[in-house]
Amino acid sequence: MEATIAVTGLRKRFGPTQALDDLSFTVTPGQVTGFVGPNGAGKSTTMRVVLGLDTPDAGRALIGGHEYRTLKHPLSHVGALLDAAALQPGRTARNHLLWLAHSQGLGARRVDEVIRLAGLETAARRRAGGYSLGMRQRLGIAAAMLGDPPVLMLDEPFNGLDPEGIVWMRGLLGSLAAQGRAVLVSSHLMSELQDTADHLLVLGRGRVIADTSVRELVAAASGDRVTLRTSERSAVMTLLARAGAVVASTDRETLTVSGLAAERIVALLTADGVPFSEVSAHRATLEEAYMELTRDAVEFRGAGARSGSTERADGSSAEEVVR
């Protein structure tokens, strides 16, 4: 089975709230794809549609070319973690995994393998209701990996993890992508995605507003700004302005320069004998790039929506689902 998620023209409305508005994208194998956007952008709704938990008003969502509902033994095609609390608290972690495995035609050997993969060996026979959020995340990862699927969808997998767990999660996601799997990770933690994701899908108001590599997005946000430190601020400002740069003073010894590459600035200063202690190209963080990109993509509200929530048939509200 091809390791892809293909979303085409998805539309979904909950009462007056337009959750998805002609949404299209493809998640390809061999990389970690970050799935981000403001609250109300439609990330969770998209994942629910892909997994057959919500029915779209229009469009299709395919996993390896097939709709989820048509898959036999779906855990062998796609592994998902949408809610780490979705378990029977009275069961031990191993029993929780065993009943999932049996439903998919898998045996106890595979259960023990994913327990080791998730680092749950010492806690596997404890009741899952006593687990911390971080331990529940590990259990959710173990469940998602039961069928050794080529596609993985994880919603906020870093939540509740301690520093050791975060390092483990980064390494796991990278290794899964390196094996040729398609890995889609929704997260609000830009610092973690910057160190983990290769590609980024940014949603806003139910549409894709960016579909690009993390490297390209950060480079675009970084611009051509250069930080310069010198004890000869006035002389440097005059010299660089004559060379066509835009120079702004940050403090008594720090300048921000635009319009000239760092290498050119160094050459000019050296040729003129002007002292400097630092010349460094500015590199934006993924968080800075994301905030700039989504500045106008506030939580979506359909025309005529009133304050409060729209009740769904399952008792949840549109605000709870459209994330």
C-alpha positions in Angstrom: 0.0 0.0 0.0 1.3 3.5 -0.9 2.3 5.5 2.1 0.3 8.7 1.4 -2.5 10.8 2.7 -4.3 12.7 -0.1 -7.0 15.3 0.8 -8.9 16.8 -2.1 -11.5 19.6 -2.0 -12.7 18.8 1.5 -15.6 20.9 2.8 -17.2 20.5 6.2 -19.7 22.7 8.0 -21.0 22.4 11.6 -24.1 24.6 11.7 -22.9 28.2 10.9 -19.2 27.2 11.3 -17.3 26.5 8.1 -14.7 24.1 9.4 -13.1 23.0 6.1 -13.3 25.2 3.0 -12.1 23.4 -0.2 -9.1 21.9 1.6 -6.5 20.0 -0.4 -3.0 18.7 0.3 -0.9 15.5 0.1 1.3 14.0 2.8 4.2 12.1 1.2 6.3 9.3 2.6 9.8 9.6 3.9 9.3 12.8 5.9 7.7 14.2 9.0 5.0 16.7 8.0 4.0 19.2 10.6 0.3 20.1 10.6 -0.3 23.5 12.3 -2.7 26.4 12.4 -4.5 28.6 14.9 -7.4 27.3 17.0 -10.4 26.8 14.7 -8.2 26.3 11.6 -9.6 22.8 11.0 -6.7 20.5 11.9 -8.6 18.1 14.2 -11.6 18.1 11.8 -9.4 17.1 8.9 -7.9 14.3 10.9 -11.3 13.0 11.9 -12.5 13.1 8.2 -9.4 11.2 7.1 -10.1 8.5 9.7 -13.8 8.3 8.9 -15.0 9.8 12.2 -16.7 12.8 10.4 -18.3 12.7 7.0 -17.3 15.6 4.7 -19.9 17.7 2.9 -17.7 17.5 -0.2 -14.3 16.2 -1.3 -12.3 13.1 -0.5 -9.7 11.9 2.0 -7.7 8.9 1.0 -5.0 6.8 2.7 -2.8 5.0 0.2 -5.5 5.6 -2.4 -8.4 4.2 -0.3 -11.0 5.7 2.0 -10.6 4.6 5.6 -14.0 2.9 5.8 -12.9 0.5 3.0 -9.8 -0.7 4.7 -9.6 -4.2 6.1 -7.6 -4.3 9.3 -7.1 -0.5 9.1 -4.3 -0.5 11.8 -2.1 -2.2 9.2 -2.6 0.8 6.9 -2.7 3.8 9.2 -1.9 4.3 12.9 -3.5 7.3 14.7 -3.3 9.0 18.0 -6.0 11.7 18.4 -6.7 11.5 22.1 -4.4 10.0 24.6 -7.2 9.6 27.1 -9.3 7.4 24.8 -8.8 4.2 26.7 -10.5 2.0 29.4 -8.8 3.1 32.6 -9.5 -0.2 34.4 -7.4 -2.2 31.8 -3.7 -2.6 32.0 -1.7 -1.1 29.2 -0.9 -4.6 27.9 -4.5 -5.7 27.9 -5.6 -2.5 26.2 -3.1 -3.3 23.4 -4.1 -7.0 23.3 -7.8 -6.3 22.5 -6.8 -3.9 19.8 -4.3 -6.4 18.4 -6.9 -9.2 18.4 -9.4 -7.0 16.5 -6.8 -6.6 13.8 -5.7 -10.3 13.6 -2.4 -9.5 15.4 -0.9 -11.6 18.2 0.7 -11.0 21.6 4.2 -11.0 20.1 3.4 -7.7 18.3 1.9 -6.3 21.5 5.2 -6.9 23.3 7.2 -5.4 20.5 5.3 -2.1 20.6 5.5 -2.0 24.4 9.2 -2.1 24.1 9.1 0.5 21.2 7.2 2.9 23.5 9.3 2.3 26.5 6.5 0.9 28.6 8.1 -2.4 29.7 8.0 -1.5 33.5 4.5 -0.1 33.4 2.7 -2.5 30.9 0.9 -4.4 33.6 -0.3 -1.4 35.5 -3.8 -0.1 35.0 -3.7 2.7 32.4 -6.1 4.9 34.4 -3.2 5.6 36.7 -0.9 6.8 34.0 0.4 10.3 33.6 -0.4 12.1 30.4 3.1 11.5 29.1 2.7 7.7 29.8 -0.7 7.8 28.0 1.0 9.4 25.0 3.5 6.5 24.9 0.6 4.0 25.1 -1.2 5.8 22.3 2.0 5.6 20.2 2.2 1.9 20.9 -1.4 1.4 19.8 -0.8 3.4 16.6 2.2 1.2 15.8 0.5 -2.1 16.4 -0.1 -2.9 12.7 3.3 -1.6 11.6 1.5 0.9 9.3 3.0 2.9 6.5 1.0 6.0 7.5 0.9 7.7 10.9 -1.3 10.6 12.1 -0.6 12.0 15.5 -2.4 14.9 17.2 -0.3 16.8 19.8 2.0 13.9 20.6 4.4 16.1 22.6 1.8 17.1 25.2 2.6 15.9 28.7 6.0 14.5 27.8 9.0 15.3 30.1 12.3 16.3 28.5 13.4 12.7 28.1 10.1 11.8 26.5 10.4 14.8 24.1 13.8 13.6 23.0 12.5 10.1 22.5 9.5 11.4 20.5 11.7 13.4 18.2 14.0 10.4 17.5 11.0 8.1 17.0 9.3 10.4 14.5 12.5 10.9 12.5 13.2 7.1 12.4 9.7 6.3 11.3 9.9 8.8 8.4 13.4 7.5 7.5 11.8 4.0 7.1 9.7 5.5 4.3 6.5 6.1 6.2 4.2 9.2 5.8 4.1 10.9 9.2 1.6 13.7 9.9 2.0 15.5 13.3 -0.3 18.2 14.6 1.2 20.4 17.2 1.1 23.8 18.8 4.8 23.5 19.9 6.7 25.2 17.1 10.0 24.7 18.9 9.5 20.9 18.7 8.4 20.9 15.1 11.4 23.0 14.1 13.6 20.2 15.4 11.4 17.4 14.1 9.5 18.2 10.9 10.8 18.3 7.4 7.7 19.8 5.8 4.9 22.0 7.1 1.2 22.3 6.3 -0.2 25.5 7.7 -4.0 25.8 7.9 -6.1 29.0 8.4 -9.9 29.3 8.2 -10.2 25.8 6.8 -7.8 26.3 4.0 -4.1 25.6 3.4 -2.2 28.9 3.6 1.3 27.3 3.3 2.6 24.0 2.0 6.4 24.2 2.2 9.5 22.8 3.8 10.4 24.0 7.3 13.8 25.2 5.9 12.1 27.4 3.2 9.6 28.9 5.5 12.2 29.9 8.1 14.5 31.3 5.3 11.6 33.4 4.0 10.9 34.8 7.5 14.6 35.5 8.2 14.8 37.8 5.2 18.2 39.4 4.5 18.7 41.0 8.0 22.2 41.0 9.5 23.1 41.9 13.0 26.3 43.9 13.4 28.2 44.9 16.5 30.8 47.6 16.4 32.3 50.4 18.5 32.2 52.8 15.5 28.5 52.9 15.0 28.3 56.2 13.2 31.1 55.4 10.8 29.6 52.0 10.0 26.1 53.4 9.4 27.5 55.9 6.9 29.7 53.4 5.1 26.9 50.8 4.7 24.3 53.4 3.7 26.6 54.5 0.9 26.7 50.9 -0.2 23.0 50.8 -0.5 22.1 49.1 2.8 19.3 50.1 5.2 20.8 50.4 8.6 18.9 50.7 11.9 20.4 51.2 15.4 19.3 48.7 18.0 21.5 50.0 20.8 24.9 51.8 21.3 26.9 49.0 19.6 24.4 47.0 17.7 23.0 47.6 14.2 20.5 45.8 12.1 21.4 45.8 8.4 19.1 45.0 5.4 20.0 44.9 1.7 23.6 43.6 2.0 24.7 40.0 2.6 26.9 39.3 5.7 29.9 38.5 3.5 29.6 41.8 1.7 29.4 43.7 4.9 32.5 42.0 6.3 34.4 42.9 3.1 33.4 46.6 3.3 34.3 46.9 6.9 37.6 45.1 6.5 38.6 47.2 3.4 37.8 50.4 5.3 39.6 49.3 8.5 36.5 49.7 10.6 36.5 47.5 13.8 33.6 45.1 14.4 33.0 42.3 16.9 30.1 40.5 15.2 28.4 40.1 11.8 25.7 37.4 11.8 22.8 36.7 9.4 19.5 36.7 11.3 17.7 33.4 11.4 14.1 33.4 12.4 12.6 30.7 14.5 9.8 28.6 13.2 7.6 30.2 15.8 8.4 33.7 14.4 7.7 32.4 10.8 4.4 30.8 11.9 3.2 33.9 13.7 3.9 36.1 10.8 2.2 33.7 8.4 -1.0 33.2 10.5 -1.4 36.8 11.7 -4.7 37.2 10.0 -5.8 33.5 10.2 -7.8 33.9 13.4 -10.3 31.3 14.7 -12.9 31.0 12.0 -16.5 31.9 12.6 -19.2 31.4 9.9 -21.4 34.3 8.9 -24.2 34.8 11.4 -22.5 32.7 14.1 -23.4 33.7 17.6 -21.3 33.5 20.8 -21.4 30.2 22.4 -21.2 26.8 20.7 -23.0 24.8 18.0 -24.4 21.5 19.3 -23.5 18.4 17.4 -25.4 15.1 17.3 -22.7 13.5 19.5 -23.1 16.2 22.2 -19.9 18.0 21.4 -19.7 21.5 20.2 -18.3 22.9 16.9 -15.7 24.8 18.9 -14.6 21.5 20.5 -14.2 19.8 17.1 -13.0 22.5 14.7 -9.4 22.8 15.8 
